[in-house]
C-alpha cells in the first residue's frame, strides 16, 4: 500500500513537471512571435478563415498564410489543432494563476493598447 501511494505521488509530480516543461516551451515560442504574428495567431485560434483575417488586418491572404506558416514553425506545431491546444493551455494557465508572471508578461507583450 505504501509503495502504491509513493508511486502515485511520483507519477503526479512527473506529470506536473512534464506539463511545466511543455508550458515553458509554449511561452518561449510565443515570445519569438512578432506583433503581427500575434495578431494572426489570435485570429487563427479563434477560428477565423484566412480571408477574414486578411480583411481585418488590411493585408493579403498570401501574407496571412505566410504569417500563419511562421507561427506554426516558431511554435513547433504540426497542425492547427495542436496550435489551438497550445494556446488553450496557456490561457487556462492564465485563468488559474499558477504561473501568472510568465503568462501575464506574454499577454501584455502581445496585446496592443486600445487608443480609441
N, C-alpha and C positions, 0 to 999 in steps of 0.2 A: 504494500500500500504506500509506504513512504517513497519507494522508488518511483511509483506512478505519479505521485504529486510532484516530486522533483523534476521528473521528465516533462510533465505538463508545464511547469513553471519555465523550464529551459526552452521548451518549444514556443511558448508565448513570447519570451524575451527575444528569441531568434527571429520570430516573425515580425516583432516590433522593430528590431534593428534593420531587417530587410526592408520594411516599409520606410523607415527613416532614410535609408540609403537611396531608395527609389525617389522619395520626395526631394531629397537634396539634389539628385541628378536632374529632376524636372525643373527645380528652381534655378539651377545653374544654366540649363538650356534656355529658360525664359530670360535670364539676364543677358544672353547673347543676342536677343532679337532687337531689331531697330524699332523705333516708334511706329513706323508704317507697318512693319511685320506684326506688331502687337495689334494694330487696328484690324488688319486682315484676319489674324488669329481669332480675335474676339468674335468677328462676324462669321467666320467659318464654323467655329464651335457652336454658335447659336443657331446654325442650320441654314444660313442664307446661301443662296446659289451665287456662283461667281459673277453672273450678270448683275445681280442686285448689289453685290459688294462693289463692283466697278462703278456703278451709277452713284452709290452713296459716297464713295471716296473720290469721284471725279477722275478715275483712271480707266485704262482699257482692260478688257477681260484678260488679254495676254499678260498684262502687268500683274493682275491679281493672281494668275496662275504661277507667275514667276515668284512672287512673294510667298504664295502658298507652298510652293516647292521648297523654297529656302527655309520656311518654318518647319516643314516636315523633316528636312535634313538636319537642321540645328537641334531640333527636339528629339532626333533619332526615333521618330515614329514611323512605323511600317505601314500604317493605314490611318484613315480618318478616324475610325473607331478608336484606335489606340491613342491618337492625339486627344480626342474628346475625353477619354478616360483619364489621361494625364491631367488635363485642365480641371476636370471634375474633382480629382483627388486633391489638387491644390486648393480649390475653392472650398471643399469640405473641411480641409485642414484650417483654412482661414476662419470658417464658421465655428469650429471647435476651439480655436485659440490655442492649440497645443504648441505651435511654433510660430507665434504671431509676429515675432521680429522679422524673420525672413519673408514670410508671406505678405506682411504689411509693406515691407520695402518693395517687394515685387509689384504689389497692387499699386502703390504710389508711383513707382517708376514707369508704369506702362499706361497710366491714365493721364489724359490731358485736362488741365483745369478748364472749367466751364466759364468762359469770359463773357457770356451773353447777359 
